[in-house]
Amino acid sequence: MVGLAGSDALLARWDNFVRAISLQDKIAIIHDADPDGVSSAVILGHMIKKLRGRKADVIMHRQREKYTITPDMMRTLRRHKINKIFTVDLALDEYPDVILDMERFSYVVVIDHHKIYHDISSEKTIFIKAQFISSRDPAAYASSKLAYDLACRVAHMREFDWVAAIGIVGDCGSGEWGSFLLDVCKNNGIRPQSDWFKTDIGRVAHMISCS
């Protein structure tokens, strides 16, 4: 299992993998349907477009109360000949058999901040939990912030800091990221509030939650 001591190697693996993305790749992003998951997917989608000049080929969110990849979703991935899958804000390490199924036809990147269930790292899967690269409380290290931090390593993503903020506020992580959120407000002309849900950022998070 990768820990903080091995974070440099893990991050280098991420850098190399993402920078090698090409127009020939068929890329899918799979995300949770809450504000954090949606924001994470938006960030990765823009990162991919910046790196190769074209957006991801398939974007899907989890189906209702199922937190895994369903057979229907797997068929969609195969039909589109996906060979690189990014999942965000989904604890797919709870379902290692699903990862093995995806590895039969694709490389997989799992980005998440929930509890660690199994070590799913392999030659075909890059497994990144917030716990692996930071000593911060992983529950507060929203997947959107994790995705943003990872994306910033390989592309200029500053204009999407407000997207990461939506996930942070939506996942109740504002107490951990106060300085970052204030910078986001300054960069984007947003008026901060003592209750972050009363800001423009919080209102967007609420809209996603209700959709």
Buried (B, 14 or more C-beta within 10 A) or exposed (E): EBEEEEBEEBBEBBEEBBEEBEEEBBBBBBBBBBBBBBBBBBBBBBBBEBBBEEEBBBBBBBEEEEBBBBEEBBEBBBEEEBBBBBBBBBBBBBBBEBBBBBBEBBBBBBBBBBEBEBEBBBEBBBBBBBBBBBEBEBBBBBBBBBBBBBBBBBBEBEEBBBBBBBBBBBBBBBEBBEEBBEEBBEEEEBEBEEEBBEBBBBEBBBEBEEE
